[in-house]
């Protein structure tokens, strides 16, 4: 399903959930080229500030892209920008729920701004920010 700007309203929200497995993280490291040991090496990560391997920040934020492109506004959405702040690490095995809420509609420009929050399975906010998108016109 997709929403045009005329079908969206302030306060409208949706969510997307993802559990980050070890194989997901290893594949993302290969696909992205980001092989930072804190993501892929247990021994190196153990001596890091996190004490264990963490999921790539860009991978965690990709749950927002999935939500925007699949649900709200949905298929055909053009992602124009993202402002994000990382608050807490996401570890292998964590489940993150991305929630986006429409906070601004610029109907004359066909642009929507959405507040995005990412929360882990313990209810802790791990990242938040503001997405700017162009919803589909059909």
Kinemage of the C-alpha trace (Angstrom):
@kinemage 1
@onewidth
@group {chain A} dominant
@subgroup {mainchain}
@vectorlist {calphas} color= white
{ca unk a 1} P 0.000 0.000 0.000
{ca unk a 2} L 1.095 3.555 -0.659
{ca unk a 3} L -0.152 6.921 0.540
{ca unk a 4} L -0.113 10.109 -1.506
{ca unk a 5} L 0.391 13.373 0.345
{ca unk a 6} L -3.368 13.960 0.202
{ca unk a 7} L -3.949 10.672 2.053
{ca unk a 8} L -1.450 11.413 4.828
{ca unk a 9} L -2.224 13.313 8.017
{ca unk a 10} L -0.280 14.721 10.955
{ca unk a 11} L 0.219 12.117 13.648
{ca unk a 12} L -0.122 9.191 11.238
{ca unk a 13} L 2.425 6.515 12.099
{ca unk a 14} L 3.563 3.017 11.334
{ca unk a 15} L 6.360 0.681 12.402
{ca unk a 16} L 8.785 -1.955 11.133
{ca unk a 17} L 10.575 -4.570 13.245
{ca unk a 18} L 13.916 -6.286 12.583
{ca unk a 19} L 16.007 -8.732 14.605
{ca unk a 20} L 19.705 -8.379 13.743
{ca unk a 21} L 21.384 -11.779 13.424
{ca unk a 22} L 25.076 -12.551 13.202
{ca unk a 23} L 24.697 -13.563 9.553
{ca unk a 24} L 22.851 -10.289 8.790
{ca unk a 25} L 25.733 -8.277 10.233
{ca unk a 26} L 28.374 -10.285 8.374
{ca unk a 27} L 26.469 -9.879 5.093
{ca unk a 28} L 26.060 -6.147 5.681
{ca unk a 29} L 29.814 -5.869 6.331
{ca unk a 30} L 30.499 -7.519 2.974
{ca unk a 31} L 27.869 -5.574 1.049
{ca unk a 32} L 28.787 -2.189 2.528
{ca unk a 33} L 32.542 -2.755 2.732
{ca unk a 34} L 32.484 -1.672 6.402
{ca unk a 35} L 34.523 -4.408 8.045
{ca unk a 36} L 35.271 -2.490 11.229
{ca unk a 37} L 36.302 -5.153 13.776
{ca unk a 38} L 33.798 -3.812 16.322
{ca unk a 39} L 31.115 -5.267 14.039
{ca unk a 40} L 32.664 -8.549 12.896
{ca unk a 41} L 35.369 -9.666 15.341
{ca unk a 42} L 34.402 -10.913 18.811
{ca unk a 43} L 37.904 -10.516 20.250
{ca unk a 44} L 38.406 -6.958 18.969
{ca unk a 45} L 34.888 -5.945 19.976
{ca unk a 46} L 35.391 -7.280 23.504
{ca unk a 47} L 38.071 -4.624 24.106
{ca unk a 48} L 35.920 -1.853 22.593
{ca unk a 49} L 33.817 0.641 24.530
{ca unk a 50} L 30.817 -1.659 23.917
{ca unk a 51} L 32.423 -4.847 25.258
{ca unk a 52} L 30.896 -6.906 22.456
{ca unk a 53} L 30.079 -6.717 18.759
{ca unk a 54} L 27.615 -4.046 17.686
{ca unk a 55} L 25.415 -3.763 14.611
{ca unk a 56} L 26.488 -1.150 12.053
{ca unk a 57} L 24.694 2.154 12.642
{ca unk a 58} L 23.831 2.435 8.952
{ca unk a 59} L 22.304 -1.039 9.070
{ca unk a 60} L 20.175 -0.105 12.073
{ca unk a 61} L 18.996 3.066 10.291
{ca unk a 62} L 18.073 1.012 7.229
{ca unk a 63} L 14.980 -0.121 9.145
{ca unk a 64} L 13.686 3.423 8.646
{ca unk a 65} L 14.206 3.105 4.907
{ca unk a 66} L 12.319 -0.202 4.932
{ca unk a 67} L 9.413 1.395 6.779
{ca unk a 68} L 9.268 4.428 4.496
{ca unk a 69} L 9.507 2.406 1.287
{ca unk a 70} L 7.173 -0.405 2.292
{ca unk a 71} L 4.562 1.110 4.602
{ca unk a 72} L 4.516 4.864 5.229
{ca unk a 73} L 4.232 6.495 2.754
{ca unk a 74} L 4.999 3.202 0.974
{ca unk a 75} L 5.964 1.995 -2.490
{ca unk a 76} L 7.289 4.733 -4.736
{ca unk a 77} L 8.469 6.956 -1.871
{ca unk a 78} L 11.642 8.922 -2.599
{ca unk a 79} L 13.953 9.273 0.412
{ca unk a 80} L 15.323 12.825 0.370
{ca unk a 81} L 17.179 13.009 3.661
{ca unk a 82} L 17.680 11.756 7.185
{ca unk a 83} L 18.921 13.475 10.326
{ca unk a 84} L 19.727 10.910 12.994
{ca unk a 85} L 21.241 10.647 16.429
{ca unk a 86} L 22.528 7.378 17.865
{ca unk a 87} L 21.647 7.017 21.529
{ca unk a 88} L 22.535 3.421 22.444
{ca unk a 89} L 24.251 0.493 20.723
{ca unk a 90} L 22.397 -2.331 19.018
{ca unk a 91} L 23.908 -5.757 19.655
{ca unk a 92} L 23.754 -9.000 17.679
{ca unk a 93} L 20.396 -10.619 18.456
{ca unk a 94} L 18.639 -7.376 19.377
{ca unk a 95} L 15.227 -6.646 17.903
{ca unk a 96} L 14.644 -3.035 16.889
{ca unk a 97} L 11.293 -1.466 16.109
{ca unk a 98} L 11.430 1.593 13.871
{ca unk a 99} L 8.455 3.926 14.195
{ca unk a 100} L 7.874 6.916 11.940
{ca unk a 101} L 5.236 9.583 12.534
{ca unk a 102} L 4.157 12.291 10.102
{ca unk a 103} L 5.067 15.651 11.663
{ca unk a 104} L 4.961 17.994 8.657
{ca unk a 105} L 3.153 18.032 5.319
{ca unk a 106} L 4.332 20.420 2.605
{ca unk a 107} L 1.582 19.740 0.093
{ca unk a 108} L 2.755 22.427 -2.352
{ca unk a 109} L 6.150 20.661 -2.654
{ca unk a 110} L 4.922 17.059 -2.166
{ca unk a 111} L 7.296 16.674 0.795
{ca unk a 112} L 6.638 14.957 4.115
{ca unk a 113} L 8.727 15.037 7.281
{ca unk a 114} L 8.508 12.173 9.735
{ca unk a 115} L 9.888 11.822 13.240
{ca unk a 116} L 11.636 8.455 13.464
{ca unk a 117} L 12.496 6.519 16.589
{ca unk a 118} L 14.184 3.155 16.923
{ca unk a 119} L 13.551 1.186 20.099
{ca unk a 120} L 15.081 -2.134 21.153
{ca unk a 121} L 13.313 -5.119 22.695
{ca unk a 122} L 13.888 -3.668 26.189
{ca unk a 123} L 12.074 -0.441 25.344
{ca unk a 124} L 15.277 1.606 25.091
{ca unk a 125} L 15.556 4.220 22.353
{ca unk a 126} L 18.665 3.397 20.320
{ca unk a 127} L 18.342 6.129 17.668
{ca unk a 128} L 15.997 8.890 16.594
{ca unk a 129} L 15.758 11.540 13.960
{ca unk a 130} L 13.830 13.206 11.180
{ca unk a 131} L 13.244 11.779 7.705
{ca unk a 132} L 12.322 13.874 4.700
{ca unk a 133} L 10.544 12.078 1.869
{ca unk a 134} L 8.568 12.635 -1.277
{ca unk a 135} L 5.519 10.344 -1.256
{ca unk a 136} L 4.260 8.759 -4.467
{ca unk a 137} L 1.840 10.780 -6.569
{ca unk a 138} L -0.350 7.862 -7.619
